[in-house]
Amino acid sequence: MFGAVPLALVCLASVSAPAAAVTCAAPASIGDGWDIATPDASGFDAAALCRTLAAVAAGDANLHGVVIERHGRLVAELYRSGPDLSINFLYGLWHPFAADVAFGPTTRHDMRSISKSVVGLLVGVAMQQGKIASLATPVLEFYPEYASLRSPERDAMHLEHLLTMSSGLEWDEGSLPNDETRLYWDWTPYRYVLSRPLIAVPGALWNYNSGATAVLADILVRTSGKPLQELVRTELFAPLGITDWEWVADPHGRDLAFTGLRMRPRDLAKLGRMALDHGQWRDKQLVPAEWIAESLRP
């Protein structure tokens, strides 16, 4: 429900990539905390897996990286070349003629809206730590400076509605320019989100809303007293052994909570394995199991 990342196979792309050779795509051993297993030992038909990955490498599918893990061990990984289109490219702040990147095990890739899933995981951690008392808390209670926005109708918008993108706020992420564009450039982005017209009772209508994630991340910062990057590093990435990552900021220096994360596909697979193991990594509970279960509930 809250967008956790139950991924055991990670495929990343942005535009068409040229063909590349593959020799059964054995994972690299780079000391990043992953154990490596052979396809046979992991229950795969090794020859069939090799044929499949060879077809991917030779094809024209829009893929930059494929990472396959099973039972907590890497089985195969395959990378190709292609343009590295940072989210800033969308807003004209990235070189339009940047050379293709030869992606590999140590190359970061744009995660785009997977960033939202990471924010959702952090909300679960904050709940467990008592930093956030209840998902039924009205969102505007975290913003006393926006008292002029409060009304019985807006007070019915709770944290849960931001997590489920059912706030009832008017929001458009269609063709540019749109509300996400305004969110990127606005000097007061959280007020911009929370002052949008209410077009539905909170909880009644689903509508994709990057602004909801921006507000959630700001609430995490407000309730913890720590920057978003410090929170994700201490609560998730450091325990997972994820050290090479970046969270892109907007022109005002604020982390783009809804789209700015850049990390290695191998590290994204760690988040997936943690979710598949009910919030655990190497027998350490990082995210409450109940939160993971609720995140995956239809």
Secondary structure, DSSP 4 states (H G I P E B T S, - for coil): -------SEEEE-SS-------STTPPP--SSS-EE--TGGGT--HHHHHHHHHHHHHS--S-SEEEEEETTEEEEEEE-EE----HHHHTT-S-TTPPPEE--TT--EE-TTHHHHHHHHHHHHHHHTTSS--TTSBGGGG-GGGGGG--HHHHT-BHHHHHTT---B----SSSS-HHHHHHH-SSHHHHHHTSPB-S-TTS-----HHHHHHHHHHHHHHHSS-HHHHHIIIIIHHHT--SEEE-B-TTS-B-TTT-EEE-HHHHHHHHHHHHTTTEETTEE-S-HHHHHHHT--
